[in-house]
Amino acid sequence: MLTFVACMVVAGTLWAGGTEASKTGSVPEGGPVRVLVLGEDDQEALVPRTDPAFRRVVAELQDALERRGFRVIDEDSVAADLGWAALSGRDKRDVLEAAKLADAAGRATTRVQAVLLFRIESSYRDLRYATRIDLHLSGEVFDTRSNRFLGTFDLPTETVTTPGRCLTATCASDAIGTRARDLATELGAALALRLATLTPPGRDMNAGERALESVYTLTLRHFSEAEALSIIGVMTDGFPGFRGHDLLRSGAALRRYEYVTTARAGEIERWLTLLLTDMALDPQDVTALSIRAGDIRIERILPRPASASK
């Protein structure tokens, strides 16, 4: 494997697309904390998920967390991947169950470690010359894997007065949405501090600009334990762009990992081809290598039984 390691040293010297942490090898193994933003809307006083104001709050909370270095998992994207319907009228138990099911789906792109649960309460009062809207935004944070409650935060009730009477749903949504977005910025900053308890030691949550990360499900099939550990070891210690990894499943003939990187798919293919060739596992002969969106598969091609060749 000396040939491959030498190639990786050269590649690592020339590579300049990542952060200082990745260049020095100080990136924590688990990578950024994965957060899913979900909202309750099971009560009449809560703004429903179908309201544009609800979506504005989700977008602002996601943006606030992303700016602080968390990896934000989008609920609609998860629902599309797993074939879920987007339903309204969900309570706290419903949204937490959805987060747990997403984490247990066995896909690297749907894994969730923490849930930011929020609600938007609103009440209206017609004053004949205007409409008064009282708005209250609150949130809670949970560690979905340990069922740990990490904290809560309530913003003071905000009063919005419309210019004239607000008699339609569109008018009310516009009035709520503008102010709710501002409140979501404050709430996101506060809840990010609660989530910091899940952050791996030494990781800067004010990360600033970062290279775009890709999350892959890496599957190693029909390799010995020593071979599999050797492959993932070089991918984590030697591949430029590496951000983090975690074991999803381990068995006698199959190991599956989450693998996070800023490298392009073509670069990963080239490095893996060099690695496998150096290990006498030529992708053109002994192994099958497949790379596509969100998925890397490396499978040893097993020889046919002697009886089958006759």
Residue pairs with C-beta under 8 A, 6 or more apart in sequence:
1 230
1 234
1 275
1 278
1 279
2 278
3 274
3 278
4 234
4 238
4 274
4 275
4 277
4 278
4 279
5 234
5 238
7 271
7 274
8 234
8 238
8 239
8 240
8 271
11 240
11 271
12 23
12 238
12 240
15 23
15 240
15 241
17 211
17 240
17 241
17 262
18 211
18 240
18 241
18 262
19 207
19 210
19 211
21 27
21 203
21 204
22 240
22 241
22 242
22 243
22 262
25 237
26 202
27 242
27 243
27 244
28 200
28 201
28 202
28 203
28 244
29 200
29 236
29 244
29 245
29 246
30 200
30 244
30 246
31 71
31 200
31 213
31 243
31 244
31 245
31 246
31 260
32 69
32 70
32 71
32 203
32 243
32 244
33 70
33 71
33 113
33 114
33 195
33 198
33 199
34 70
34 71
34 73
34 111
34 112
34 113
34 114
35 65
35 70
35 71
35 72
35 73
35 112
35 113
35 114
35 115
35 116
35 195
36 72
36 73
36 75
36 78
36 99
36 102
36 112
36 114
36 115
36 116
37 58
37 61
37 62
37 65
37 72
37 75
37 115
37 116
37 118
38 75
38 90
38 95
38 98
38 99
38 115
38 116
38 117
38 118
39 49
39 54
39 57
39 58
39 95
39 117
39 118
39 119
39 120
40 46
40 90
40 91
40 92
40 95
40 117
40 118
40 119
41 47
41 48
41 49
41 54
41 88
41 89
41 90
41 119
42 89
42 90
42 91
42 94
45 121
45 122
45 123
46 119
46 120
46 121
46 122
47 53
47 54
47 120
47 121
47 122
47 176
47 180
48 54
48 88
48 89
49 55
49 86
49 88
49 90
50 88
51 173
51 176
51 177
52 173
52 177
53 120
53 173
53 174
53 176
53 177
53 180
54 120
56 177
56 180
56 181
56 184
57 118
57 120
57 137
57 180
57 181
57 183
57 184
58 75
60 181
60 184
60 185
60 188
61 116
61 118
61 139
61 184
61 187
61 188
61 191
62 72
62 74
63 188
64 184
64 185
64 187
64 188
64 189
64 192
65 72
65 116
65 188
65 191
65 192
65 195
66 72
68 189
68 192
68 205
68 206
68 207
69 199
69 203
69 204
69 205
69 206
69 207
69 210
70 192
70 195
70 205
71 213
73 102
73 109
73 110
73 111
73 112
75 98
76 86
78 84
78 102
78 110
79 85
79 86
81 107
81 109
81 110
82 101
82 102
82 105
82 110
84 98
90 98
92 117
95 115
95 117
96 115
96 117
96 142
96 144
99 112
99 115
99 144
100 144
102 110
102 111
102 112
103 110
103 111
103 112
103 113
103 144
103 145
106 217
106 248
106 249
106 256
107 217
107 294
108 215
108 216
108 217
108 248
108 257
108 258
108 259
108 294
109 215
109 217
109 294
111 258
112 144
113 143
113 144
113 145
113 198
114 141
114 142
114 143
114 144
114 150
114 195
114 198
115 141
115 142
115 144
116 139
116 140
116 141
116 191
116 195
117 139
117 140
117 141
117 142
118 137
118 138
118 139
118 140
118 184
118 187
119 137
119 138
119 139
120 135
120 136
120 137
120 176
120 180
121 135
121 136
121 137
121 138
122 133
122 134
122 135
122 136
122 172
122 176
123 133
123 134
124 131
124 132
124 133
124 166
124 172
125 131
125 132
125 133
125 134
126 165
127 165
128 165
129 164
129 165
130 161
130 162
130 163
130 164
130 165
130 166
131 161
131 162
131 164
131 165
131 166
131 167
131 171
131 172
131 175
132 159
132 160
132 161
133 159
133 160
133 161
133 162
133 166
133 172
133 175
133 176
134 157
134 158
134 159
134 160
135 157
135 158
135 159
135 160
135 176
135 179
135 180
135 183
136 154
136 155
136 157
136 158
137 154
137 155
137 158
137 180
137 183
137 184
137 187
138 152
138 153
138 154
138 155
138 187
139 152
139 153
139 187
139 191
140 149
140 151
140 152
140 153
141 149
141 150
141 151
141 152
141 191
141 194
141 195
142 148
142 149
142 150
143 150
143 198
150 194
150 195
150 197
150 198
151 191
151 194
153 187
153 190
153 191
153 194
155 183
155 186
155 187
158 179
158 183
160 175
160 176
160 179
162 171
162 175
166 172
166 175
192 205
196 205
199 205
211 241
211 262
212 262
213 243
213 260
213 261
213 262
214 260
214 261
214 262
214 263
214 265
214 294
215 258
215 259
215 260
215 294
216 258
216 259
216 260
216 261
216 294
216 295
216 296
217 248
217 256
217 257
217 258
217 259
217 294
217 295
217 296
218 232
218 235
218 245
218 256
218 257
218 258
218 259
218 296
218 298
219 254
219 255
219 256
219 295
219 296
219 297
219 298
219 299
220 228
220 231
220 232
220 254
220 255
220 256
220 257
220 298
220 299
221 253
221 254
221 297
221 298
221 299
221 300
222 253
222 254
222 299
222 300
222 302
223 231
223 255
223 298
223 300
227 279
227 281
228 255
230 279
231 275
231 276
231 279
231 298
232 245
232 255
232 257
234 275
235 242
235 245
235 259
235 272
235 275
236 242
236 245
239 261
239 263
239 268
239 271
240 263
240 267
241 261
241 262
241 263
241 267
242 260
242 261
242 263
243 260
243 261
243 262
244 258
244 260
245 257
245 258
245 259
245 260
246 257
246 258
247 255
247 256
247 257
248 256
248 257
248 258
249 255
249 256
250 256
259 296
261 268
263 271
265 291
265 292
268 291
268 296
269 289
269 291
272 283
272 289
272 291
272 296
272 298
273 283
273 289
276 282
276 283
276 286
276 287
276 289
276 298
277 283
280 286
281 287
281 300
283 289
285 301
286 300
286 301
287 298
287 299
287 300
287 301
288 297
288 298
288 299
288 301
289 297
289 298
290 296
290 297
290 298
290 299
291 297
